[in-house]
Amino acid sequence: ARYFKKPNSQRVLSLNRIIRTISYIIVPLGVLLFVRQFLLSGMTLEDAVVSTVASLIGMIPEGLILLTSVALAVGVVRLGMRRTLVQQLPSIETLARVDVLCLDKTGTITKGTMQVEETLPLGGASDADVHDALCALSRALSESNTTFRAISAHFNGDPCWESLYTVPFASDRKWSAAAFSDRGAYVLGAPDILFPGNTEVLGKAEEYAHNGLRVLALARTKGEVQEDQPLPSLTPAALVIISDVIREEAADTFRYFAEEGVTIKVISGDNPATVSAVAKRAGLNGFDACVDMSALPDDADMEELVEKYTVFCRVNPRQKKALVQALQAQGHVVAMTGDGVNDVLALKEADCSIALASGSDATRHASQLVLLDSNFDALVHVVAEGRRVLGNIERVATMYLVKTITSIVLGLLFVFLPAAYPFFPIHLTLISTLTIGIPSFFLALEPNRERIKGHFLKKVLARTLPGAAVAVLGLLLVQVFGRILPLPDGEVRTLSVLVMASVHMMVFLKAAMPLRLWKAALFAAMIAGTATAMLFFRELFMLAPVDISMAVFTAGFILVAWPGIRLAEQKIALSRGVIDRIFRRFGLS
């Protein structure tokens, strides 16, 4: 439980790679551009510094990390309102990517509150003997699991038996015991573990188990019971029948995950017939694909098992961890829910770990998410919130990276071109604020239930490259247009601002699809804000007046650029295999 594992977050890794790559590029490119402008183009020191700063500012996706953090923080608040505690921020994203969800039966499919239905004396034991023995066990042992709490609540008398020693319950051996003065020892555990060859006892236990009831066996012995030694000869004393109520929302939750492409695996320490019956009553597809893990050898092929079965029973803690690892080895993103200490190993190994608040302290501390109401249905809202956050971040990241990639390519080109860099820093402030910053803030917080597919960085770059390519081509055309007319440097810069703002408005419009009334109003407001700045605050933003030729050029560019972006997207979609190979070549997949 002390082992700390970093969350498996594609978003964090991708953003770190973006920032690291920009950090490698920005310093040498800035030096080259400054040398080109100051020493070779004859610019003044002040103009060369300003142009270089403008280039460097454009390369930085300023606000992207902040916006991502804000979107995740809002997600945490929303989940808190749904009674879900997020203990690690990236877990919101991870659960949105989950395609296999591993559940324990108790506390997730069922309510986790058990009650003793009846006891069935065996081997000539009387009802009074069985009652006294169970009362004595409940007083001698100090177990905290739900099964023993039900027994302690039902058998709460004091028969005044003197306890000599106890053997606490362990999930790998499936029994607990206590010895009493002049009465021998009593063992309470799974019938098939205590009486593996007794067909009479196992037959009766199976009858109850097939109806979804949990069955424990009570046995007595005159021998000494030790936790690290095989059990001595046992005599059946009784079967204890315990019921566990299925959650009303379980069937709807299973249906939701099935529709969303999330596979459910039930991993339980209980009897196979019991777990399979409960899964059937809860409406789980594949409830009959059940395997008893205690009957398998230690070297069983876990990957084959997780492919073949849906319900895993009699699973010990190490097997739970191995099952999670097998699913991950097949390329799945795995979430694990649990409430007991025996779940900790698997919770630590899973990509996303979810604990029930009603479970043990160790389980809650080891998990990334805690369901405060211990309500399995809350996972539906957690997945939906994760998809909203991650889907929106993917969309708005495009708006930031178009400016970054455009600025990097422009910086490289203007190292060689015989012209001044076409922007001042104040120009990029105008573009970043009205076409990226304000719109992305609203888009990052809108509802979004789209399923998350594919690699974060690949998808973002595939959406970014068309806009960046069109922006670079447009800005190069501005340089050619300015030379042909010719235009003063101030008008060339102003026309460059118009072209750059137009491209980012188109990228904003694509990110806002499907367009709704509030998005259309936001889009119109940003266009109005840009026009106002260029018409009435020209001196502040160091812009020249827009004449007819500049307006016609911008309108013509927009008419060509919009279908150009769409065509570039289609080309990139057809070249996705090439992109995948590039990612694999540089270890980015």
Disulfide bonds with the S-S distance in Angstrom:
none
